Amino acid sequence: MRHFLYHPAGWKPSRLAEIYDETSFWSARFGGLLFDHLEIRRGVRGLDVGCGTGFPLIELAHVHGTSSHFVGTDIWVDALERARLKLELHGLTNVDIIEADVASMPFPNAHFDLMVSNLGINNFPDARAALRECRRVAKTNARLVLTTNVQGHFGALYALLDAILSESGFGAARDALHREEEHRLSVDKPANQPWARNAVDTCFFSGYPFHGFLL
């Protein structure tokens, strides 16, 4: 924890992408839930928003087959390099990986049949803008399937750490913890999170079926 709090909020080791898959069990459980709610069919043009090191992008390309084509986007350059290496090793030709911000994606309107995001939306600076951009690039009757952590899901843990640091007299560490808590959007309860309340309104009532899992 001391090592963690010595760095700015959101800090990542420079070579984290090289070992990221070794710590992906958390992500994999959400990804399994995501796949449970997919309709696997031929000829799909899909988008993985915040694809990171390639999960579930690569799995999507495998299960849909070569008649479908998928694009993965992220702004994490090191992770995208690892994802490209995986594509090469898997020999996948139906996947493109693009460095792009979800709030301003380089795709035309009404372009994708399927958009997924596994534990991505809770890491976007403006989740509502991300959803609007997904709506823009979605075809009519496209599917948006996402998993996410809701705001407040680590509230009890942060409260406990704060109490321990306070009792121990570690004022600077408490300040660092509060900055990290704010960065991770882990203060308020889910009911106070505007984009979570409005996600269905944003997508479904504009003609786009919405499948979201706020876990």
DRENPA-3360 file (N, C-alpha, C; in nm, 2 decimals, always signed):
BEGIN
1 = MRHFLYHP = +0.08/-0.12/+0.00/+0.00/+0.00/+0.00/+0.09/+0.13/+0.00 ~ +0.20/+0.12/+0.07/+0.28/+0.24/+0.08/+0.34/+0.27/-0.06 ~ +0.38/+0.17/-0.13/+0.43/+0.19/-0.27/+0.32/+0.24/-0.36 ~ +0.20/+0.20/-0.34/+0.09/+0.24/-0.42/+0.06/+0.39/-0.40 ~ +0.07/+0.44/-0.27/+0.03/+0.57/-0.24/+0.14/+0.67/-0.26 ~ +0.26/+0.63/-0.30/+0.37/+0.72/-0.33/+0.36/+0.78/-0.47 ~ +0.26/+0.74/-0.55/+0.25/+0.78/-0.68/+0.12/+0.86/-0.71 ~ +0.12/+0.94/-0.81/-0.01/+1.01/-0.84/-0.12/+0.92/-0.87;
9 = AGWKPSRL = -0.24/+0.97/-0.85/-0.36/+0.89/-0.88/-0.36/+0.84/-1.02 ~ -0.40/+0.72/-1.04/-0.40/+0.66/-1.18/-0.27/+0.61/-1.23 ~ -0.16/+0.62/-1.15/-0.03/+0.57/-1.19/-0.03/+0.42/-1.22 ~ +0.05/+0.39/-1.33/+0.07/+0.25/-1.37/+0.22/+0.23/-1.39 ~ +0.28/+0.12/-1.35/+0.41/+0.09/-1.39/+0.43/+0.09/-1.54 ~ +0.55/+0.13/-1.59/+0.57/+0.15/-1.73/+0.55/+0.02/-1.81 ~ +0.58/-0.09/-1.75/+0.57/-0.22/-1.82/+0.46/-0.31/-1.77 ~ +0.36/-0.25/-1.72/+0.24/-0.32/-1.66/+0.18/-0.41/-1.77;
17 = AEIYDETS = +0.17/-0.36/-1.89/+0.10/-0.44/-2.00/+0.17/-0.57/-2.02 ~ +0.30/-0.59/-1.99/+0.37/-0.71/-2.01/+0.32/-0.82/-1.92 ~ +0.26/-0.79/-1.80/+0.22/-0.89/-1.71/+0.07/-0.88/-1.68 ~ +0.00/-0.79/-1.75/-0.14/-0.76/-1.72/-0.23/-0.88/-1.73 ~ -0.20/-0.97/-1.82/-0.28/-1.09/-1.83/-0.27/-1.19/-1.71 ~ -0.16/-1.17/-1.64/-0.14/-1.25/-1.52/-0.23/-1.21/-1.40 ~ -0.30/-1.09/-1.42/-0.39/-1.04/-1.31/-0.53/-1.02/-1.37 ~ -0.57/-1.09/-1.47/-0.69/-1.06/-1.53/-0.81/-1.14/-1.49;
25 = FWSARFGG = -0.80/-1.22/-1.38/-0.91/-1.30/-1.33/-1.03/-1.21/-1.30 ~ -1.01/-1.09/-1.24/-1.12/-1.00/-1.22/-1.19/-0.96/-1.35 ~ -1.11/-0.93/-1.45/-1.17/-0.89/-1.58/-1.24/-1.01/-1.64 ~ -1.18/-1.13/-1.63/-1.23/-1.25/-1.70/-1.37/-1.28/-1.65 ~ -1.40/-1.26/-1.52/-1.53/-1.30/-1.47/-1.64/-1.21/-1.53 ~ -1.60/-1.08/-1.54/-1.70/-0.99/-1.61/-1.71/-1.02/-1.75 ~ -1.60/-1.05/-1.82/-1.60/-1.09/-1.96/-1.69/-1.21/-1.98 ~ -1.69/-1.31/-1.89/-1.77/-1.43/-1.91/-1.92/-1.39/-1.91;
33 = LLFDHLEI = -1.95/-1.30/-1.82/-2.09/-1.25/-1.81/-2.13/-1.18/-1.94 ~ -2.03/-1.10/-1.99/-2.06/-1.03/-2.12/-2.09/-1.13/-2.23 ~ -2.01/-1.23/-2.24/-2.03/-1.33/-2.35/-2.16/-1.41/-2.33 ~ -2.21/-1.42/-2.21/-2.34/-1.49/-2.19/-2.45/-1.41/-2.25 ~ -2.43/-1.29/-2.28/-2.54/-1.20/-2.33/-2.52/-1.16/-2.47 ~ -2.43/-1.23/-2.54/-2.41/-1.20/-2.69/-2.49/-1.29/-2.77 ~ -2.52/-1.24/-2.89/-2.58/-1.33/-3.00/-2.47/-1.35/-3.10 ~ -2.42/-1.47/-3.10/-2.31/-1.50/-3.19/-2.37/-1.54/-3.33;
41 = RRGVRGLD = -2.33/-1.46/-3.43/-2.37/-1.48/-3.57/-2.27/-1.44/-3.67 ~ -2.29/-1.47/-3.79/-2.20/-1.44/-3.90/-2.21/-1.29/-3.94 ~ -2.11/-1.24/-4.01/-2.12/-1.11/-4.07/-2.13/-0.99/-3.98 ~ -2.07/-1.00/-3.86/-2.09/-0.89/-3.76/-1.97/-0.79/-3.78 ~ -2.00/-0.67/-3.77/-1.89/-0.57/-3.76/-1.90/-0.51/-3.62 ~ -1.79/-0.54/-3.54/-1.80/-0.52/-3.40/-1.69/-0.42/-3.35 ~ -1.71/-0.36/-3.24/-1.61/-0.27/-3.18/-1.60/-0.30/-3.03 ~ -1.47/-0.32/-2.99/-1.44/-0.34/-2.85/-1.38/-0.20/-2.80;
49 = VGCGTGFP = -1.46/-0.13/-2.71/-1.41/+0.00/-2.66/-1.33/-0.02/-2.53 ~ -1.21/+0.03/-2.54/-1.12/+0.01/-2.42/-1.07/-0.13/-2.42 ~ -1.02/-0.18/-2.53/-0.98/-0.32/-2.55/-0.86/-0.36/-2.47 ~ -0.78/-0.27/-2.43/-0.66/-0.30/-2.35/-0.56/-0.39/-2.42 ~ -0.53/-0.50/-2.35/-0.43/-0.60/-2.41/-0.50/-0.70/-2.50 ~ -0.63/-0.68/-2.53/-0.70/-0.77/-2.62/-0.81/-0.86/-2.57 ~ -0.86/-0.83/-2.45/-0.97/-0.91/-2.40/-1.09/-0.82/-2.38 ~ -1.20/-0.85/-2.43/-1.24/-0.97/-2.50/-1.23/-0.96/-2.66;
57 = LIELAHVH = -1.16/-0.87/-2.71/-1.15/-0.84/-2.85/-1.11/-0.97/-2.93 ~ -1.00/-1.04/-2.88/-0.95/-1.16/-2.95/-1.05/-1.27/-2.94 ~ -1.11/-1.29/-2.83/-1.21/-1.39/-2.81/-1.33/-1.36/-2.90 ~ -1.37/-1.24/-2.92/-1.48/-1.20/-3.00/-1.45/-1.24/-3.15 ~ -1.33/-1.21/-3.19/-1.29/-1.24/-3.33/-1.29/-1.39/-3.35 ~ -1.25/-1.47/-3.25/-1.24/-1.61/-3.27/-1.39/-1.67/-3.28 ~ -1.47/-1.63/-3.19/-1.60/-1.70/-3.18/-1.70/-1.66/-3.30 ~ -1.68/-1.54/-3.35/-1.76/-1.49/-3.46/-1.71/-1.54/-3.59;
65 = GTSSHFVG = -1.58/-1.57/-3.60/-1.53/-1.63/-3.73/-1.49/-1.52/-3.83 ~ -1.43/-1.57/-3.94/-1.37/-1.48/-4.04/-1.47/-1.40/-4.12 ~ -1.60/-1.44/-4.11/-1.70/-1.36/-4.18/-1.73/-1.23/-4.11 ~ -1.68/-1.22/-3.99/-1.70/-1.09/-3.91/-1.57/-1.02/-3.90 ~ -1.58/-0.89/-3.86/-1.46/-0.81/-3.84/-1.48/-0.72/-3.72 ~ -1.37/-0.72/-3.64/-1.37/-0.64/-3.51/-1.26/-0.54/-3.51 ~ -1.29/-0.43/-3.44/-1.20/-0.32/-3.42/-1.18/-0.30/-3.26 ~ -1.06/-0.29/-3.22/-1.04/-0.26/-3.08/-0.98/-0.12/-3.06;
73 = TDIWVDAL = -1.03/-0.05/-2.97/-0.97/+0.09/-2.95/-0.93/+0.11/-2.80 ~ -0.83/+0.19/-2.78/-0.79/+0.22/-2.65/-0.69/+0.33/-2.66 ~ -0.66/+0.40/-2.55/-0.55/+0.50/-2.55/-0.43/+0.46/-2.48 ~ -0.43/+0.33/-2.42/-0.32/+0.27/-2.35/-0.22/+0.21/-2.45 ~ -0.12/+0.28/-2.49/-0.03/+0.24/-2.60/+0.04/+0.11/-2.57 ~ +0.09/+0.10/-2.45/+0.17/-0.03/-2.41/+0.08/-0.15/-2.43 ~ -0.05/-0.14/-2.38/-0.14/-0.25/-2.39/-0.17/-0.28/-2.53 ~ -0.19/-0.18/-2.62/-0.22/-0.21/-2.76/-0.10/-0.28/-2.83;
81 = ERARLKLE = +0.02/-0.25/-2.79/+0.13/-0.32/-2.85/+0.12/-0.47/-2.81 ~ +0.09/-0.50/-2.69/+0.07/-0.64/-2.65/-0.04/-0.70/-2.73 ~ -0.15/-0.63/-2.74/-0.27/-0.69/-2.82/-0.23/-0.72/-2.96 ~ -0.15/-0.63/-3.02/-0.10/-0.66/-3.16/-0.02/-0.78/-3.17 ~ +0.07/-0.80/-3.07/+0.15/-0.92/-3.06/+0.06/-1.04/-3.05 ~ -0.04/-1.04/-2.98/-0.13/-1.15/-2.96/-0.20/-1.18/-3.10 ~ -0.24/-1.07/-3.17/-0.31/-1.10/-3.30/-0.21/-1.17/-3.39 ~ -0.08/-1.13/-3.39/+0.01/-1.19/-3.48/+0.03/-1.34/-3.44;
89 = LHGLTNVD = +0.04/-1.36/-3.31/+0.06/-1.50/-3.27/-0.06/-1.59/-3.30 ~ -0.18/-1.53/-3.28/-0.30/-1.60/-3.31/-0.33/-1.62/-3.46 ~ -0.26/-1.53/-3.54/-0.29/-1.54/-3.68/-0.42/-1.48/-3.72 ~ -0.48/-1.39/-3.64/-0.61/-1.34/-3.67/-0.60/-1.23/-3.78 ~ -0.68/-1.23/-3.88/-0.68/-1.13/-3.99/-0.81/-1.05/-3.99 ~ -0.90/-1.08/-3.90/-1.03/-1.01/-3.89/-1.04/-0.91/-3.78 ~ -0.93/-0.86/-3.74/-0.92/-0.76/-3.63/-0.83/-0.65/-3.66 ~ -0.87/-0.53/-3.63/-0.79/-0.41/-3.64/-0.78/-0.35/-3.50;
97 = IIEADVAS = -0.66/-0.29/-3.47/-0.64/-0.22/-3.34/-0.60/-0.08/-3.37 ~ -0.68/+0.01/-3.30/-0.66/+0.15/-3.33/-0.64/+0.23/-3.20 ~ -0.54/+0.31/-3.19/-0.53/+0.40/-3.07/-0.63/+0.52/-3.09 ~ -0.73/+0.52/-3.01/-0.83/+0.62/-3.02/-0.90/+0.65/-2.89 ~ -0.94/+0.77/-2.87/-1.02/+0.81/-2.75/-1.17/+0.77/-2.77 ~ -1.23/+0.71/-2.68/-1.37/+0.67/-2.70/-1.46/+0.79/-2.71 ~ -1.42/+0.91/-2.66/-1.51/+1.03/-2.67/-1.50/+1.09/-2.81 ~ -1.41/+1.04/-2.90/-1.40/+1.10/-3.03/-1.34/+0.99/-3.12;
105 = MPFPNAHF = -1.42/+0.89/-3.16/-1.37/+0.78/-3.24/-1.36/+0.81/-3.39 ~ -1.27/+0.76/-3.46/-1.25/+0.78/-3.60/-1.33/+0.69/-3.69 ~ -1.46/+0.68/-3.67/-1.55/+0.59/-3.74/-1.67/+0.67/-3.79 ~ -1.72/+0.63/-3.91/-1.84/+0.70/-3.96/-1.96/+0.67/-3.88 ~ -2.07/+0.75/-3.90/-2.20/+0.72/-3.83/-2.25/+0.58/-3.88 ~ -2.33/+0.52/-3.79/-2.40/+0.40/-3.82/-2.31/+0.29/-3.88 ~ -2.20/+0.26/-3.81/-2.10/+0.17/-3.87/-2.09/+0.03/-3.81 ~ -2.13/+0.02/-3.68/-2.11/-0.11/-3.61/-2.24/-0.18/-3.58;
113 = DLMVSNLG = -2.24/-0.31/-3.59/-2.35/-0.40/-3.55/-2.35/-0.43/-3.40 ~ -2.23/-0.43/-3.34/-2.21/-0.47/-3.20/-2.10/-0.39/-3.14 ~ -2.12/-0.34/-3.02/-2.02/-0.27/-2.94/-2.01/-0.33/-2.80 ~ -1.89/-0.36/-2.76/-1.88/-0.41/-2.62/-1.77/-0.33/-2.55 ~ -1.78/-0.33/-2.42/-1.68/-0.27/-2.33/-1.68/-0.35/-2.20 ~ -1.57/-0.41/-2.17/-1.55/-0.49/-2.05/-1.47/-0.42/-1.95 ~ -1.54/-0.37/-1.84/-1.48/-0.29/-1.74/-1.40/-0.17/-1.80 ~ -1.46/-0.11/-1.90/-1.40/+0.01/-1.96/-1.47/+0.14/-1.92;
121 = INNFPDAR = -1.60/+0.14/-1.92/-1.67/+0.27/-1.91/-1.65/+0.34/-1.77 ~ -1.62/+0.26/-1.67/-1.59/+0.32/-1.54/-1.45/+0.38/-1.53 ~ -1.37/+0.36/-1.64/-1.24/+0.43/-1.64/-1.24/+0.54/-1.74 ~ -1.35/+0.57/-1.81/-1.35/+0.68/-1.90/-1.38/+0.81/-1.82 ~ -1.30/+0.92/-1.86/-1.32/+1.05/-1.79/-1.47/+1.10/-1.80 ~ -1.53/+1.08/-1.91/-1.67/+1.12/-1.93/-1.75/+1.01/-1.99 ~ -1.81/+0.93/-1.91/-1.88/+0.81/-1.95/-2.00/+0.84/-2.04 ~ -2.07/+0.95/-2.01/-2.19/+0.99/-2.09/-2.15/+1.03/-2.23;
129 = AALRECRR = -2.03/+1.10/-2.24/-1.98/+1.13/-2.38/-1.94/+1.00/-2.45 ~ -1.89/+0.90/-2.38/-1.85/+0.78/-2.44/-1.97/+0.70/-2.49 ~ -2.08/+0.70/-2.42/-2.21/+0.64/-2.46/-2.27/+0.71/-2.58 ~ -2.26/+0.84/-2.58/-2.31/+0.92/-2.70/-2.23/+0.88/-2.82 ~ -2.10/+0.87/-2.81/-2.02/+0.84/-2.92/-2.05/+0.69/-2.97 ~ -2.07/+0.60/-2.88/-2.11/+0.47/-2.92/-2.24/+0.47/-2.99 ~ -2.33/+0.55/-2.95/-2.46/+0.56/-3.02/-2.44/+0.61/-3.16 ~ -2.35/+0.71/-3.17/-2.33/+0.77/-3.31/-2.28/+0.67/-3.41;
137 = VAKTNARL = -2.19/+0.58/-3.36/-2.13/+0.48/-3.46/-2.21/+0.35/-3.47 ~ -2.32/+0.34/-3.40/-2.40/+0.22/-3.40/-2.50/+0.23/-3.51 ~ -2.51/+0.11/-3.58/-2.62/+0.10/-3.68/-2.76/+0.09/-3.61 ~ -2.86/+0.11/-3.68/-2.99/+0.09/-3.63/-3.01/-0.06/-3.58 ~ -3.06/-0.08/-3.46/-3.07/-0.21/-3.40/-2.94/-0.28/-3.36 ~ -2.83/-0.19/-3.36/-2.71/-0.25/-3.30/-2.72/-0.28/-3.16 ~ -2.63/-0.36/-3.11/-2.63/-0.40/-2.96/-2.51/-0.34/-2.89 ~ -2.53/-0.28/-2.78/-2.42/-0.23/-2.69/-2.43/-0.32/-2.56;
145 = VLTTNVQG = -2.32/-0.40/-2.54/-2.31/-0.49/-2.43/-2.19/-0.45/-2.35 ~ -2.21/-0.41/-2.22/-2.10/-0.37/-2.14/-2.11/-0.42/-2.00 ~ -1.99/-0.43/-1.94/-1.99/-0.46/-1.79/-1.91/-0.34/-1.73 ~ -1.94/-0.31/-1.61/-1.87/-0.20/-1.54/-1.88/-0.21/-1.39 ~ -1.78/-0.15/-1.32/-1.79/-0.13/-1.18/-1.87/+0.00/-1.16 ~ -1.97/-0.01/-1.07/-2.04/+0.12/-1.04/-1.97/+0.20/-0.93 ~ -2.00/+0.33/-0.93/-1.94/+0.42/-0.84/-1.98/+0.38/-0.70 ~ -1.88/+0.37/-0.61/-1.90/+0.33/-0.47/-1.88/+0.19/-0.44;
153 = HFGALYAL = -1.83/+0.11/-0.54/-1.82/-0.04/-0.52/-1.71/-0.07/-0.42 ~ -1.61/+0.02/-0.41/-1.50/+0.00/-0.31/-1.51/+0.09/-0.19 ~ -1.63/+0.15/-0.17/-1.64/+0.25/-0.07/-1.61/+0.20/+0.07 ~ -1.65/+0.08/+0.11/-1.62/+0.02/+0.24/-1.47/+0.00/+0.26 ~ -1.40/-0.04/+0.15/-1.25/-0.06/+0.16/-1.18/+0.07/+0.18 ~ -1.22/+0.17/+0.10/-1.15/+0.30/+0.12/-1.18/+0.36/+0.26 ~ -1.30/+0.34/+0.31/-1.33/+0.39/+0.44/-1.25/+0.32/+0.55 ~ -1.23/+0.19/+0.54/-1.14/+0.12/+0.63/-1.00/+0.16/+0.62;
161 = LDAILSES = -0.95/+0.18/+0.50/-0.81/+0.22/+0.49/-0.79/+0.36/+0.54 ~ -0.89/+0.45/+0.52/-0.88/+0.59/+0.57/-0.88/+0.59/+0.72 ~ -0.96/+0.50/+0.79/-0.96/+0.50/+0.93/-0.83/+0.45/+0.99 ~ -0.77/+0.35/+0.92/-0.64/+0.29/+0.97/-0.53/+0.40/+0.96 ~ -0.53/+0.47/+0.84/-0.43/+0.57/+0.82/-0.44/+0.69/+0.92 ~ -0.57/+0.72/+0.95/-0.60/+0.83/+1.04/-0.55/+0.79/+1.18 ~ -0.58/+0.67/+1.23/-0.54/+0.62/+1.36/-0.38/+0.62/+1.37 ~ -0.32/+0.59/+1.26/-0.17/+0.58/+1.26/-0.10/+0.71/+1.24;
169 = GFGAARDA = -0.17/+0.82/+1.21/-0.11/+0.95/+1.20/-0.05/+0.97/+1.06 ~ -0.09/+0.90/+0.96/-0.03/+0.91/+0.83/-0.12/+1.01/+0.75 ~ -0.10/+1.14/+0.78/-0.18/+1.24/+0.71/-0.16/+1.24/+0.56 ~ -0.03/+1.24/+0.52/+0.00/+1.25/+0.38/-0.05/+1.13/+0.30 ~ -0.05/+1.01/+0.36/-0.10/+0.89/+0.30/-0.25/+0.90/+0.28 ~ -0.32/+0.96/+0.38/-0.46/+0.98/+0.37/-0.50/+1.07/+0.25 ~ -0.42/+1.18/+0.24/-0.44/+1.27/+0.13/-0.43/+1.20/-0.01 ~ -0.33/+1.11/-0.02/-0.30/+1.04/-0.14/-0.42/+0.94/-0.16;
177 = LHREEEHR = -0.46/+0.88/-0.05/-0.58/+0.78/-0.07/-0.70/+0.85/-0.11 ~ -0.73/+0.97/-0.07/-0.85/+1.04/-0.11/-0.84/+1.08/-0.26 ~ -0.72/+1.12/-0.30/-0.70/+1.15/-0.44/-0.72/+1.03/-0.53 ~ -0.68/+0.91/-0.49/-0.70/+0.79/-0.56/-0.84/+0.75/-0.56 ~ -0.91/+0.77/-0.45/-1.05/+0.74/-0.44/-1.13/+0.82/-0.53 ~ -1.10/+0.95/-0.54/-1.17/+1.04/-0.63/-1.14/+1.00/-0.78 ~ -1.02/+0.96/-0.81/-0.98/+0.92/-0.94/-1.06/+0.80/-0.98 ~ -1.08/+0.70/-0.89/-1.14/+0.58/-0.92/-1.30/+0.59/-0.91;
185 = LSVDKPAN = -1.35/+0.71/-0.89/-1.49/+0.73/-0.88/-1.56/+0.64/-0.78 ~ -1.49/+0.63/-0.66/-1.54/+0.53/-0.56/-1.60/+0.59/-0.43 ~ -1.65/+0.71/-0.44/-1.70/+0.78/-0.33/-1.85/+0.76/-0.31 ~ -1.92/+0.80/-0.42/-2.07/+0.80/-0.41/-2.12/+0.66/-0.43 ~ -2.25/+0.63/-0.39/-2.31/+0.51/-0.42/-2.37/+0.51/-0.56 ~ -2.40/+0.39/-0.62/-2.44/+0.38/-0.76/-2.56/+0.47/-0.79 ~ -2.65/+0.49/-0.69/-2.77/+0.57/-0.72/-2.73/+0.72/-0.75 ~ -2.61/+0.76/-0.71/-2.57/+0.90/-0.73/-2.49/+0.92/-0.85;
193 = QPWARNAV = -2.48/+0.82/-0.94/-2.40/+0.82/-1.05/-2.48/+0.85/-1.18 ~ -2.47/+0.98/-1.23/-2.57/+1.02/-1.34/-2.56/+0.93/-1.46 ~ -2.44/+0.89/-1.51/-2.44/+0.82/-1.63/-2.50/+0.68/-1.61 ~ -2.49/+0.62/-1.49/-2.55/+0.49/-1.47/-2.70/+0.50/-1.47 ~ -2.75/+0.61/-1.42/-2.90/+0.63/-1.42/-2.95/+0.65/-1.56 ~ -2.87/+0.71/-1.64/-2.92/+0.76/-1.77/-2.88/+0.67/-1.89 ~ -2.80/+0.56/-1.86/-2.75/+0.48/-1.97/-2.86/+0.42/-2.05 ~ -2.96/+0.36/-1.99/-3.07/+0.30/-2.07/-3.14/+0.41/-2.15;
201 = DTCFFSGY = -3.17/+0.53/-2.09/-3.23/+0.63/-2.17/-3.15/+0.67/-2.29 ~ -3.01/+0.68/-2.27/-2.93/+0.73/-2.38/-2.93/+0.63/-2.49 ~ -2.94/+0.50/-2.47/-2.92/+0.40/-2.58/-3.05/+0.34/-2.62 ~ -3.13/+0.29/-2.53/-3.25/+0.21/-2.57/-3.35/+0.30/-2.64 ~ -3.38/+0.41/-2.57/-3.49/+0.49/-2.62/-3.45/+0.57/-2.75 ~ -3.33/+0.56/-2.79/-3.29/+0.61/-2.92/-3.28/+0.51/-3.03 ~ -3.34/+0.39/-3.00/-3.35/+0.28/-3.10/-3.23/+0.18/-3.09 ~ -3.15/+0.18/-2.98/-3.04/+0.09/-2.97/-3.06/+0.00/-2.85;
209 = PFHGFLL = -3.08/-0.13/-2.87/-3.10/-0.21/-2.75/-2.97/-0.20/-2.66 ~ -3.00/-0.19/-2.53/-2.89/-0.17/-2.44/-2.89/-0.29/-2.34 ~ -2.77/-0.34/-2.33/-2.75/-0.45/-2.23/-2.63/-0.42/-2.15 ~ -2.66/-0.37/-2.02/-2.55/-0.33/-1.94/-2.56/-0.40/-1.80 ~ -2.44/-0.43/-1.75/-2.43/-0.50/-1.62/-2.35/-0.42/-1.52 ~ -2.42/-0.35/-1.43/-2.35/-0.26/-1.34/-2.32/-0.34/-1.21 ~ -2.20/-0.41/-1.21/-2.17/-0.50/-1.11/-2.07/-0.44/-1.01;
% end
